[in-house]
Amino acid sequence: MGRLAPNQALAVEIVERLRQLGVRTVCLCPGGRNAPIVEALEPLRGELTVLDFFEERSAAFFALGRARRDHRPVAVVTTSGTAAAELLAPMVEAYYAGTPLVAVTADRPAAFRGTGAPQSIEQRNLFGVYARQAIDLDVAETSWSIDRCCWPVHLNVCFDEPLLAGWDSTRTASLTADVAAVRNRQEPATDARRELAAAAHRAKRPLLVVGSLQDVQDREDTLTFCRRLGAPVLAEAGSHIKPDLGRLLLRGGEVVAAGGLERGLFDAVFRIGDIPSFRLWRDLEQAPDLPVLSLSRQPWRGLTHGVHSQVAPGSRLPLDDLGPAADFPAAVAAELRGRDDRVVALIEDLLLRHPLSEPAVVRGLSQAIDAGSFVYLGNSLPIREWNGFACPERRFEIGENRGANGIDGQLSTFFGAARPGPGNWAVVGDLTALYDLPSPWALRHLDVPVRIVVINNGGGRIFGRLFANPRFQNLHGLGFDGWARMWDLPLVTDVAGCPADAPAVVVELRPDAGQTDAFWREFRVGLAL
């Protein structure tokens, strides 16, 4: 590393390797221990996008969203101690979503481990299994590399004091590092693919369940496959193919699909894409004898049973392996369509009669937001209600973070994923917004307008459908006007009131609890008729 001081040599090498890895955005949380990396990044701010954050958790969730938007690795850099620990939740999400997140945590020298010295925690392998690669570095390290196919990655870097001793601030050119050749991920084992194909050929009455599809080619191939197969399709908004499915789409949603499964109308379930948010998918755990076949970019089966095949990056989905048209029985298809039409009619009637209910609020949102906008759906109720009640014929670019399905960091992830286009809309619940109150700090890094829709129903109402004890709901009477004022954001109570020239707006929507309860009560009664 020539005449550079040890800390500077290591910091510059790390930055260079991140660049060679494809990192172009760095979310930086400056501190004491990571000062060498802060300084190593400084001369590259014109070449790299370096975004400053004061709070590590929001920074990492922002990085998660930006990595999903740009389809390339993004780094988040922190100082030592509990600052590094703040990255656990984002790393968990990145692990289950396969998102290319690189956590770079500064550390005190290894000799301090186990001593209880200030800002010294056990940072080596801090994220456990949630870092597919965990590399522990110090100034004496000479041989290390990052496998660009295994995400997320944790680089833990030990810097000794004085941190900036001998720093040569005149040297601004990047170093040419001798980076070991990275391994290319191979095609997944063919045994799983053959087993999947064989099971698919045996199915005559499959239900297709399509989860999130991030790749445009995957969407086109999946749509072609659905049309060729001719079987009923239960599709998430994140699949991006709902407007094109026509009569193949179960517009009544998972209650129609679940009813078909209960009556034995399906002899298998095919899943394409990421693990869906539908409750039906979870309930398949109670049907171990039903063949469940899944094909995904992710390694996760999502159930304890079934046949799963992961598709390698750069490869097309092997949908041709799943056989010709299923020749779905006409009588069964007609029965399903009749049931689907009745459920759709019931939903439309209830939306008209309860216009202030949560389902109606979500329907109104899907009608008010400009077509083609980026719509980020928060976990818990928003993503489920959008899947159930948004206009299926309207086209949006759907974003979500369904790694581990947590509600923390959702707004930070949205800000990271915001992009040029007709608009950027986050739709989240009130508790989700409360979880991420520092997130608007990231607005200084955005040059596109964003709209933050908070559906404030006074707590985690989804638990009211699951448990009688109201403690589960964390009921409250809070509003978000003070939060909006804190960040100097306008707050409106309807989408139409958004000031067109405002770069960021909070839209607080308050559904009527009585109408929401009535909607779901009458929906259950209607389904039983």
N, C-alpha and C positions, 0 to 999 in steps of 0.2 A: 504493500500500500504506500510505498515511497516515504516521503517526509511527513506525512500526516500523523498527528497525534493519535494514539490508539482509539479513543472514543470517537474522534472524527472519522477515522478510517472505517470503523464498524458502521457508524451511522450513514456515511455516504454509500457504503456497499449495500446496506439494506435498501436505501432509496433507489439505487440503481437496479437492484434485483426486482423490486416492486415494479419499476418501469418495464423491465424486460418481461415480467409476468403479464403485462397488459394493463396495469393499474394506471389510470389517468385522473382519478379523483381520490383525494385524501381528506378525510374528516379528522381534523387535528384538534386535540384537547391539550393545549400547552400546560406543562407543569414544570416542576423542578427536575425530576429524574429523566424525563424525555427531552431535556434541553438539547442534547446532541442531534436528535432527529429533527427537532424544531429548526435548528440552525441549518441542518443539511437540506431541508426542504426550501429554505428561504430563497436561494438563487434560482430555484426551479418553479417559482410561482407563476411565471409566464408560460411555462411548458406544461406543468401539471395544474389542475384545479385544486387548490388547497383551501378548504373551508374551515373556518375557526368556530369551535363550539366551547361553551363553558361547562357543559354537563355531558358526561360520557355516555350515559344510557341513550339519551336522545340522539347523540352523534352516531352511535352504532346503528340505531334503527333507521336513521336517515340514510346511512351508508347501505343498509340492507335494501331500502327502496330504490336507491340510485343504481345499485348493482342489478336489480331486477329490471329496471327501466333500460339500462344501457347494455345488458347482457355481457358484462365484462366485470372483472374483479374490482372492488373498491376497498380501500384500506381505512381503518380507523386507528388512530394513534393516541395512546393514553400514557399518563405517568404511572407510578407504581402504587401498590397497596390497594385500598378499597376502590380506587378509580378503575383499576383493571377488573375488579369483581363486578362492576356495573355492566360489563359486557356479556354477562352470562345469558340473560334472557335473549338478546339478539343472536348470540351464537347458537342457542337452542333452536330458534326459528330458522336460522340459516342451515343448520344441520338437517332438519327435516324437510326443508324446501330445496336443498342442494344449491343454495345461493352462494356465489363466489365472494364471500366476505373474508377479509384478511384482518385479524386483530393483531396489532403491534403494540405490545405492552412493555414499557420500560421497567427495569427492576434494579434493585440494589445488588451488589455482587453476591455470588452464591454462598460465600462464607457467612453471610448474615442470616441464612435460612435457619429457622428453628431457634433463633436467639431472642425473638420478641423485640428486636430493635425497631425504632420508628419507621413506618412506611415499608416494613419488611413482612410480607406474608408469603405463604407458600404458592408462588405464582407459576412454578413449573407444573405443567399439566393441569393448570387451574380449571380448565373447562372440561376435563375428563374426556368422555367419549364424544362430546359435542365439538371437539376439534379433530377433524379427520387427520390433520397433521399438526403436531405440536413440536416446535423447534426451539430449543433453549440455547441461547447464544451468549458468548462473552467475547472480550477483546482478543482472546487467544484462539478463537474458533477459526479454522481455515477451510473447512470442507462442509458445506451444507447446500441444500437445494430444496426447491419447492415443487411438488408434483401439481401441475396446473389442472389436473383433472379431479382432484380430491378437495372438496370444499365442505365447510370453511377451514381456514388455516389460522394457527396461533403462532406468532413469533414473539417469544419472550426474550428481551434483550437486556443483559446486565451491563450497566455503566458504573464505573468507579469515579470517585471524587478525586480532584476537582473536575467537574463535569466538562468544562470547556477549556481546560488547560491546554495550551499550545495550539489553540484553534487558528487555522489559517483562513481568515475570511476573504482573502484575495483569490482563493482558488474556487472558481465557480463552475468550471467544466465538470461534467459527469465523468466518473471513472469507468473504465472498461473492465468489468468484472469477468473472470473466467467462471461462467455459470455452468454447472453440470447439466448435461442434456436431460430434459424432463421426459418422463415416460408418457407415452400415449395410452389412454385407456383402450383396452381391446373390446371387441364385441362381447356382449354377455354370453354366458355359457349357452350352447345350443340346446341342451337338454330341456331347459325350462321352455324355450320357444317351441320345441317339438311337442312337449306335453300340452302346452297351451293350444297349439294347432289341432292336436288330436281331440282334445275336449271340445273345441269349438265345432269341429265337424260332427260331433255326436249330438249337439244341441239342435233342436228343431223349433223351439219356441223361446228364443232368448229375449231377455230384457237388456237393452243397451243403456248404460249409465255413463255419461260423459262429464268428467270433471274439468278442471281448469286446463286450458291448453295455451301455453305461452308462445309457442312457435307458430308462425303464420302457415308454414307448410303443413304442420301437424293438423291445423284446423281444416285446411283444404282436403287433406287425405282422409281425415275422420268423416267429414261430410260426405265424401264420395263413398266411403265404406258404409255409412248409415243408409244411404239411398240404395246401394247395391244389396244390402242385407234385407231391407224392407221390414225390419222389426221395430216395435215401439221404442222410443228414445226418451229417457229422463235426463235432461241436460241442465247443467248449471249455467248461470250467466257468464261465468268465466270461461266457458267453452267457446264462446263467440260464434256458435253455429245455430243458436236457437231460431233466429229470424229466417233461416233457410231450410228448416226441416219440414215445413208444411204439416201434413196430417200425420207424419211420423212422430211429431213431438207430442208428449203427454202434457198438454197445457194446464191440466188440473194438478199437475205436480206429483209429489211423492205419495199423496194419499191414494191416487189412482193406481200407481205402481204397486204400493203396498197391498192394496186390495186384490190386485191381480195375483200377487205372490201368495196371499192367504187362500185364494181359491184354486191355486195350482195351475194358473194359466201360463206360467213361465217354467221352463225346465232348466234354465241356467241364467246367470247374470254375467254380462260382459261389461267390464269397466275399461274405459280409455281415458288417459290423462291422470291428473293428480287425484288424490283421495278426496272425494266429494264431501260437502258439508251436510248432505241430506241425512236426516235421522234414519231413513230406510237403510243406508249403508251400515250404520252401527247395528241396526237390528238384524242384519244378516249374520251377525255373530251367533245368534240363537238358532240359525238354520244350517248346521254343519254338514248336512247331507245334500244341500243345494250346491251344484257346481258354481263356483265364482272364479271368473277368469279376468285378469287385469293386465293391461299393457300400459307402461308409463315410462317417462324419462327418469322418474325417481325410483329408488330401490325399495320403496315401502309397499307392502302388500295391503296394509290397513286393516287386516283381520288376522285372526290366528289360524285361519284355514284358507284354502283356495290356491290357485296356480297363478304365479306372477312372473312376468318377464320384463326386465328393465332394458330400455333401448339406449344405446350408447350415443353420446353427442356426435353430431354430424351424420348420423344414419337416419334414414326414413323409417317411419313406423311400419313394421312388417305386417300390414293389415291384409295383404294378399294371402298370407299364411292361414288366415282364419276362415278360408273357404269361400265358396260361392254364396249366392243368395240363400237365405235360410228357408225360403218357401213357407213363411209364417202362415199358419192356417187362417183362412179368410173368416171363418166363423168366430174364432178367438179374437182376431183383430177387430171385427165388428162389435163384439161385446165390449172390448176395451174402449173403442171410440165412443160408444153410447154412454158408457160410464163417465168418460172424460168430458163429453159434452154437458152432461148433467152437473158435474162438479164445477165446470167453468161457468155455467149459468148461475149456479148457487153463489159463487164468488162474486160475479158481477152484480147480482142483486144485493148482496150484503155490502159491497162497496158503495152502492148508491144510497142504501138506507142508513149507513153509518159513515158519513163522509169525514168525520173527525177521528176515526179509529186509526190505529197504527198502520194496518194494511192499506187503508185509503190514503194516508199520508205518503206512504212509499209509492203507491200508484201515481199520485199527483207529482211526486218528484220525478219519476221516470217520464212523465209527460212534459214537465217544465224544463228539464235540462236539455240543452241543445244536442241533437243527434251528433254522434261522432266524438263527443266529449270523453275525456278520461274520467271514469267514475271509480273511485276506490271504496270498496265495501269493508267496513269494520266487522270484526268477528262478533259472535253472539247473535242478537236479533237482526241487525241490519242486513247481513248477508243472507240469512234465511228468509226474511220478509221480501227482500229484493228478488230472490229466486222464485218466491211464491206469487208475488203480486205486481211486479214491474211489468210494463208492456213488453211482451215477448218479441213483438215485431220491430221494436226500436233498436237501433244499433249504437252501441257504445264500446269504447275500449275499457274493459273491466280490469281493475287491479285489486289485489287482495294479498294478504299474508297469512297463508294457511299452513305454515310450517308446523307449529305445535298448537295453533288455534288460540293463542293467548290474546287478551285485549290490551296488553301493555305495549307502548311504543307505536301504536297504530298511526297516530297523526304524524309522528316523525318519519315513519316509513312512507306515508303519503307524500310528505314534502319532498323526500328524496326521489320519489317516483314521478313527481309532476313534470309535465313536458309541454312543448309547444303544441298548439292545436286549438280546437274550438273552445275548450275549457278544461279545468281541473276541479273535480268535485270529490270531497271526502264525505261519506255518509257513515256516521258513527253514533253510538249510544252515549248517554250522559256519563256513565261510569268510565267508559273508554276515554272520553275527553278528560275526565278528572285524573285518570292514570297518567296523562301525558301533558300536564299543564305547562312545563317548560318548552314544549315543542315549537311554539312560534318564534323562538330565537332563530330557527333555521330560515325564516322568511327573508332575512337579509341576504341569503345566498340564492334566492330565486329571482328570475327575471320573467316569470310567467304568472298570470293571475290564478288565484286559488279561491275556492269557496268551501268553507268548513261547515257542513250541515250536522248539527247536533240534535238528534231526536231525543228530547228530554222527557222521559216518562217517569222521572223521580226515583230511579233505582234500577236494579237488575231484574226487570219484570219477567224475564224468561224463567227465573226460578219460581215465580208464582204459579207456573204451570206444572212444576215438578214437585214442590214441597209446600205443605200447609203452613209451616212455620215462617212468618214474614221476615224473620231475621236474615234469611238467605238473600233477601232482596236488597238489603242496605238502603232502605227507603230514606229519602231526603227531600228537602224543599229548596234546594239550591238552584240558582239561575246562573247564566254565563255572561251577564252584562258586565260584571266586575272584571272577569277574566279578559273579555274583549277590550275594556278600557285600559287594563294593565299593559296590553301589547299595542295599544293605540289602533284598534281595529273597529270598524263599524259593525254593529250588530243589528240584524233585521229579523223579523218573525215570519217572513214568507219569502219564497224564492223571488217573486216578482219585485220585491223591494230592494234587491241587491243593486247598489250603485255601480253602474257600468264601468266607471273609470277607477274603481278602487282595486288595488292589486290583491288585497285579501279581505274577505268578509266572513263573519260568523253568522250563520243562519240557525237560529234556535227555534225548533219546532216542538210544540207541546201537544201531543195527541190527547184526546179525551179518554180518560181511563174507563169511564162507564161505557162509552161506545166501543172501546176495544174489547172489554169483557163481553159485551153483548154480541159483538161480531163472532168471537170464538165460541161462545155458548150456542148461538144459532147455527154456526158452521157445523159443530158436532151433531146437533139435532138433525140438520139437513143431510148429513152423510149417512145417518142411520135409517133414513126413510127409504 
